[in-house]
Amino acid sequence: MTELRTPDAPVATQATIAAVAERIARWRTWTVDQSGGDPFAPMAQAGLFEIGLPGGDAALDSYGAIAQAEQAIAAATGELGLATAFAGRQLIARFFIAGFASAAQRSELVPRIASGRGWAAVAISEPGAGAHPKHLQTTAEQQGDGYVINGRKAWITNGPVADLFLVLAITGVEQGRKRYGLFLLPRGTAGLTRTPMPSLDVLKPASHCELSFENCVVPASARIGTMPDAYPAMALPFRDLEDTVATATTIGFLDWLLRTVAARIERSDVHALTLGRLAGLLALAQAGSAAAVQALDSGDPPNGARVIGVRSLARMLVDELRALLSPDRIDDQLTRSLAAFDVLANVAREPRKQRQIALGQSLWSNQEQ
């Protein structure tokens, strides 16, 4: 199901497909040659961490390149955690650092991240508060030529392996409204403590942690961006962007799951009829994912309807594919992969539910016009 070349794709897209495919092939070779050890080392060796970042191969400088790579990783391995860890790493570097950092910050950080010598994680959500701006409590108080950060963050994807944290913190309150800034904190910052979150181990090798900040002092140059409020400018759009690009990981996983199930069930016309229908639905979901990501590179706002459609189709496909397998044909890897899908499907369930309700309500609004 995973296509690495589409005959009618634009020239730029074909260049991206070729550049990503070359690195994915190199990565798979390195992965075969390495047994155990750091699962991300082969990615660095194969140049996967250059994908999506400016300054290198122009064909890789897009969200579409990240999406193609994460889809290929998931399709090759069935490991949602691996694809999610890769995609989150690259998206943070592209969106926050390449998109909002100063020239000095970019020149220092982007090459480090692209080479695999640096890893940035973003810290927005907080324990018991999620990412809602009214409930966040972490503060960054300006003192002298810098800031003092206090508070807690949770659900930091890739936090245990990151050496840089982009921390969203309150910088002030104006007319009852909190204003936010985004700050770069190295892992060794005094007063910064990391606490692992083993409850999400099903997503390995993606890892998660909580962060606590006790009088963490950073210079003014640690602030990312110059806007008065980083929440609407960065935190809010990143959530939709992340959901959009994540559909590619879902498509790759469905590709892997469809092929895995097909290899483990009886070859009959009845099963072929079902598999053919599911393959057709997967092709539709893949087209929706590709269109949604392409819109990001075109500068269009994220398309919520496409993301909702892909996610709904994915849930249906996984349920049907599960039903085709007898318990004795489900091994440990398949059990783990399906559990990882369930976890990711339930992340940010309430905000996603509200977006779906809003989409439904828009139908009534259109009828009233």
Secondary structure per residue as TSV (DSSP state, phi and psi in degrees):
chain	resnum	aa	ss	phi	psi
A	1	M	-	360.0	-33.8
A	2	T	-	-74.9	114.6
A	3	E	-	-96.4	127.0
A	4	L	S	-98.6	-0.8
A	5	R	-	-150.8	132.8
A	6	T	-	-118.7	120.5
A	7	P	T	-54.8	-37.6
A	8	D	T	-96.8	15.6
A	9	A	S	-72.7	149.4
A	10	P	-	-59.7	159.3
A	11	V	H	-58.1	-43.7
A	12	A	H	-60.6	-39.6
A	13	T	H	-67.0	-40.1
A	14	Q	H	-63.0	-37.8
A	15	A	H	-64.2	-39.1
A	16	T	H	-65.5	-45.5
A	17	I	H	-57.9	-44.7
A	18	A	H	-66.2	-42.6
A	19	A	H	-66.1	-41.6
A	20	V	H	-67.6	-44.0
A	21	A	H	-60.0	-38.9
A	22	E	H	-63.1	-41.5
A	23	R	H	-72.7	-35.5
A	24	I	H	-64.8	-42.1
A	25	A	H	-62.2	-41.0
A	26	R	H	-64.5	-42.0
A	27	W	H	-62.1	-42.2
A	28	R	H	-65.1	-33.9
A	29	T	H	-65.7	-45.8
A	30	W	H	-63.8	-36.2
A	31	T	H	-66.6	-40.9
A	32	V	H	-63.8	-38.4
A	33	D	H	-75.1	-18.8
A	34	Q	-	-107.1	126.9
A	35	S	-	-111.1	121.1
A	36	G	S	71.8	-162.1
A	37	G	S	78.0	-162.2
A	38	D	-	-71.5	117.4
A	39	P	T	-69.0	-16.4
A	40	F	T	-94.4	-12.6
A	41	A	H	-60.2	-44.0
A	42	P	H	-62.2	-30.2
A	43	M	H	-64.7	-43.6
A	44	A	H	-64.9	-43.0
A	45	Q	H	-63.6	-34.1
A	46	A	H	-86.7	-2.9
A	47	G	T	82.4	16.1
A	48	L	G	-67.1	-26.9
A	49	F	G	-77.5	-2.0
A	50	E	G	-83.8	-16.3
A	51	I	T	-68.7	128.3
A	52	G	T	91.1	-7.3
A	53	L	-	-106.2	145.8
A	54	P	T	-76.9	164.0
A	55	G	T	99.3	-10.9
A	56	G	S	-118.1	-131.5
A	57	D	-	-65.9	119.7
A	58	A	G	-61.0	-27.5
A	59	A	G	-68.0	-16.9
A	60	L	G	-98.2	-3.3
A	61	D	-	-86.6	70.9
A	62	S	S	-165.2	160.5
A	63	Y	H	-69.0	-31.6
A	64	G	H	-60.2	-36.1
A	65	A	H	-65.6	-42.2
A	66	I	H	-61.0	-45.8
A	67	A	H	-61.5	-43.1
A	68	Q	H	-62.8	-39.4
A	69	A	H	-69.1	-45.7
A	70	E	H	-67.0	-34.2
A	71	Q	H	-64.1	-43.0
A	72	A	H	-65.4	-38.1
A	73	I	H	-63.6	-46.4
A	74	A	H	-66.5	-39.5
A	75	A	H	-67.0	-32.7
A	76	A	H	-78.9	-30.0
A	77	T	H	-118.6	-25.7
A	78	G	-	74.1	5.2
A	79	E	-	-93.2	97.6
A	80	L	H	-64.2	-35.1
A	81	G	H	-63.0	-40.5
A	82	L	H	-65.8	-46.9
A	83	A	H	-66.0	-38.0
A	84	T	H	-66.8	-41.3
A	85	A	H	-62.6	-44.0
A	86	F	H	-62.6	-50.5
A	87	A	H	-63.0	-43.3
A	88	G	H	-61.3	-41.3
A	89	R	H	-59.5	-49.1
A	90	Q	H	-71.4	-37.9
A	91	L	H	-64.1	-42.2
A	92	I	H	-62.6	-43.7
A	93	A	I	-65.1	-41.7
A	94	R	I	-71.8	-49.3
A	95	F	I	-74.2	-54.8
A	96	F	I	-78.8	-49.3
A	97	I	I	-81.9	-54.9
A	98	A	I	-67.6	-26.6
A	99	G	H	-89.2	-29.9
A	100	F	H	-128.8	-17.9
A	101	A	S	-69.1	159.4
A	102	S	-	-70.2	166.3
A	103	A	H	-58.5	-40.4
A	104	A	H	-65.5	-42.6
A	105	Q	H	-65.1	-43.3
A	106	R	H	-63.4	-44.0
A	107	S	H	-64.5	-27.3
A	108	E	H	-84.3	-43.7
A	109	L	H	-88.1	-42.0
A	110	V	H	-59.9	-47.6
A	111	P	H	-61.5	-37.3
A	112	R	H	-61.7	-45.9
A	113	I	H	-69.0	-42.1
A	114	A	H	-63.2	-32.0
A	115	S	H	-85.2	-10.4
A	116	G	T	90.9	2.8
A	117	R	S	-84.3	-7.2
A	118	G	-	-140.6	154.5
A	119	W	-	-146.6	119.8
A	120	A	E	-106.6	139.3
A	121	A	E	-125.1	148.3
A	122	V	E	-103.4	139.1
A	123	A	E	-121.3	101.5
A	124	I	-	-118.3	-53.6
A	125	S	-	-67.6	155.2
A	126	E	B	-131.7	155.7
A	127	P	T	-58.4	126.4
A	128	G	T	76.2	-2.7
A	129	A	T	-121.1	-17.4
A	130	G	B	63.6	-138.9
A	131	A	T	-115.5	16.8
A	132	H	-	-70.7	125.9
A	133	P	T	-63.1	-26.8
A	134	K	T	-71.7	-23.5
A	135	H	T	-104.5	-11.8
A	136	L	-	-66.9	145.7
A	137	Q	-	-124.1	-17.8
A	138	T	-	-60.4	132.2
A	139	T	E	-118.6	153.4
A	140	A	E	-128.3	102.3
A	141	E	E	-95.4	126.0
A	142	Q	E	-73.2	127.2
A	143	Q	E	-138.5	116.3
A	144	G	T	62.0	-125.9
A	145	D	T	-94.5	13.1
A	146	G	E	-147.0	-160.0
A	147	Y	E	-132.7	150.2
A	148	V	E	-115.4	121.5
A	149	I	E	-106.9	131.8
A	150	N	E	-136.8	142.0
A	151	G	E	142.7	-162.4
A	152	R	E	-141.5	150.3
A	153	K	E	-133.1	156.0
A	154	A	E	-140.9	167.2
A	155	W	E	60.3	40.7
A	156	I	E	-82.7	101.2
A	157	T	E	-65.8	131.7
A	158	N	T	69.1	9.8
A	159	G	G	-56.8	-43.8
A	160	P	G	-63.5	-23.2
A	161	V	G	-105.7	-6.1
A	162	A	-	-77.3	148.8
A	163	D	S	-112.5	-0.6
A	164	L	E	-137.6	137.3
A	165	F	E	-122.2	130.7
A	166	L	E	-98.3	108.5
A	167	V	E	-108.4	122.9
A	168	L	E	-85.4	126.9
A	169	A	E	-144.4	152.0
A	170	I	E	-73.5	126.9
A	171	T	E	-104.3	-11.9
A	172	G	E	173.7	174.2
A	173	V	E	-130.2	124.5
A	174	E	E	-122.5	118.7
A	175	Q	T	52.7	43.3
A	176	G	T	78.6	2.4
A	177	R	E	-110.1	130.1
A	178	K	E	-72.3	139.7
A	179	R	E	-112.3	141.2
A	180	Y	E	-121.0	151.3
A	181	G	E	-127.8	160.3
A	182	L	E	-114.1	128.9
A	183	F	E	-126.9	141.0
A	184	L	E	-93.6	118.6
A	185	L	E	-120.1	119.6
A	186	P	E	-64.7	155.1
A	187	R	T	-56.9	-34.0
A	188	G	T	-87.8	12.4
A	189	T	-	-58.5	130.7
A	190	A	T	-60.2	131.2
A	191	G	T	93.7	-5.6
A	192	L	E	-94.2	127.2
A	193	T	E	-125.8	134.0
A	194	R	E	-106.1	138.1
A	195	T	E	-128.5	117.9
A	196	P	E	-61.9	154.5
A	197	M	-	-118.9	84.6
A	198	P	G	-67.1	-13.4
A	199	S	G	-64.1	-16.6
A	200	L	G	-105.6	21.5
A	201	D	G	-62.9	-18.3
A	202	V	G	-63.6	-18.3
A	203	L	G	-93.3	9.4
A	204	K	T	-54.4	145.3
A	205	P	T	-83.7	0.4
A	206	A	S	-62.2	135.7
A	207	S	-	-128.2	159.7
A	208	H	E	-137.4	154.8
A	209	C	E	-153.2	168.4
A	210	E	E	-103.3	154.5
A	211	L	E	-124.7	141.7
A	212	S	E	-126.1	143.9
A	213	F	E	-124.5	120.8
A	214	E	E	-123.3	100.1
A	215	N	E	53.0	49.3
A	216	C	E	-79.1	118.6
A	217	V	E	-98.0	127.2
A	218	V	E	-130.9	150.3
A	219	P	E	-72.9	164.9
A	220	A	G	-59.9	-29.7
A	221	S	G	-69.2	-7.6
A	222	A	G	-80.6	-10.8
A	223	R	E	-76.5	135.5
A	224	I	E	-100.0	121.4
A	225	G	-	88.4	159.2
A	226	T	-	-117.1	1.2
A	227	M	-	-70.4	151.9
A	228	P	S	-68.5	-22.5
A	229	D	-	-141.8	111.8
A	230	A	H	-78.6	-16.2
A	231	Y	I	-65.7	-57.2
A	232	P	I	-68.6	-26.2
A	233	A	I	-81.6	-32.0
A	234	M	I	-125.4	-55.7
A	235	A	I	-63.9	-44.4
A	236	L	H	-68.0	-50.2
A	237	P	H	-66.4	-27.7
A	238	F	H	-65.7	-34.1
A	239	R	H	-61.1	-45.0
A	240	D	H	-69.8	-39.1
A	241	L	H	-61.4	-45.4
A	242	E	H	-61.4	-43.5
A	243	D	H	-62.4	-39.3
A	244	T	H	-65.7	-51.5
A	245	V	H	-68.2	-29.6
A	246	A	H	-64.5	-19.5
A	247	T	H	-61.5	-25.8
A	248	A	H	-68.1	-39.6
A	249	T	H	-61.9	-41.4
A	250	T	H	-60.9	-43.1
A	251	I	H	-63.5	-43.5
A	252	G	H	-61.0	-42.0
A	253	F	H	-63.4	-42.8
A	254	L	H	-63.3	-38.2
A	255	D	H	-57.9	-50.9
A	256	W	H	-61.5	-43.4
A	257	L	H	-66.8	-41.2
A	258	L	H	-61.7	-44.7
A	259	R	H	-67.3	-37.8
A	260	T	H	-65.0	-45.8
A	261	V	H	-65.9	-41.4
A	262	A	H	-59.2	-33.5
A	263	A	H	-77.7	-12.3
A	264	R	H	-113.7	4.7
A	265	I	S	-116.4	163.5
A	266	E	-	-63.4	140.7
A	267	R	-	-84.0	105.2
A	268	S	-	-143.6	162.9
A	269	D	H	-63.4	-35.5
A	270	V	H	-63.2	-47.0
A	271	H	H	-67.9	-37.4
A	272	A	H	-63.0	-38.2
A	273	L	H	-62.3	-44.1
A	274	T	H	-67.0	-46.4
A	275	L	H	-62.8	-37.8
A	276	G	H	-63.6	-41.2
A	277	R	H	-64.5	-43.6
A	278	L	H	-66.8	-36.4
A	279	A	H	-63.9	-38.2
A	280	G	H	-65.3	-41.6
A	281	L	H	-66.5	-36.8
A	282	L	H	-64.4	-38.2
A	283	A	H	-61.7	-38.9
A	284	L	H	-65.3	-43.4
A	285	A	H	-63.0	-40.2
A	286	Q	H	-63.9	-40.2
A	287	A	H	-64.6	-39.9
A	288	G	H	-64.7	-41.3
A	289	S	H	-63.2	-46.6
A	290	A	H	-62.3	-40.2
A	291	A	H	-67.0	-39.6
A	292	A	H	-64.9	-42.1
A	293	V	H	-70.0	-40.2
A	294	Q	H	-60.5	-34.9
A	295	A	H	-62.2	-35.1
A	296	L	H	-61.9	-44.1
A	297	D	H	-70.7	-20.2
A	298	S	T	-86.0	-4.2
A	299	G	T	88.5	5.8
A	300	D	-	-80.8	155.2
A	301	P	-	-68.0	154.7
A	302	P	-	-55.1	141.4
A	303	N	-	-95.9	100.8
A	304	G	H	-64.1	-34.5
A	305	A	H	-64.8	-41.6
A	306	R	H	-62.8	-43.8
A	307	V	H	-63.6	-43.7
A	308	I	H	-61.7	-42.4
A	309	G	H	-63.7	-44.9
A	310	V	H	-62.8	-44.2
A	311	R	H	-64.9	-39.6
A	312	S	H	-67.2	-42.9
A	313	L	H	-62.3	-39.8
A	314	A	H	-61.7	-44.4
A	315	R	H	-60.5	-43.2
A	316	M	H	-65.0	-43.7
A	317	L	H	-63.4	-44.3
A	318	V	H	-62.8	-42.6
A	319	D	H	-61.7	-42.5
A	320	E	H	-69.7	-39.1
A	321	L	H	-68.3	-37.4
A	322	R	H	-58.0	-43.8
A	323	A	H	-66.3	-22.3
A	324	L	H	-76.0	-19.9
A	325	L	S	-96.6	132.8
A	326	S	-	-78.0	153.1
A	327	P	G	-54.2	-33.9
A	328	D	G	-73.2	-8.7
A	329	R	G	-100.8	7.7
A	330	I	-	-106.2	108.0
A	331	D	-	-92.1	-175.2
A	332	D	H	-63.6	-40.9
A	333	Q	H	-64.0	-42.8
A	334	L	H	-66.7	-38.9
A	335	T	H	-60.6	-45.1
A	336	R	H	-66.3	-41.5
A	337	S	H	-66.0	-40.9
A	338	L	H	-67.3	-37.7
A	339	A	H	-64.6	-38.8
A	340	A	H	-64.0	-40.2
A	341	F	H	-60.4	-43.5
A	342	D	H	-61.7	-41.1
A	343	V	H	-63.2	-48.8
A	344	L	H	-66.2	-32.4
A	345	A	H	-67.1	-22.3
A	346	N	T	-101.5	-0.5
A	347	V	T	-67.8	135.6
A	348	A	T	52.5	42.9
A	349	R	H	-61.0	-42.7
A	350	E	H	-66.5	-48.3
A	351	P	H	-59.2	-38.5
A	352	R	H	-65.7	-38.5
A	353	K	H	-61.7	-41.8
A	354	Q	H	-65.7	-36.6
A	355	R	H	-65.3	-38.2
A	356	Q	H	-68.1	-39.6
A	357	I	H	-61.7	-43.8
A	358	A	H	-61.2	-39.0
A	359	L	H	-63.7	-42.7
A	360	G	H	-64.9	-41.9
A	361	Q	H	-64.6	-28.5
A	362	S	H	-63.2	-26.4
A	363	L	H	-65.6	-38.2
A	364	W	H	-69.3	-39.3
A	365	S	H	-61.6	-40.6
A	366	N	H	-65.2	-33.9
A	367	Q	H	-70.4	-28.6
A	368	E	H	-80.5	-15.9
A	369	Q	-	-79.2	360.0
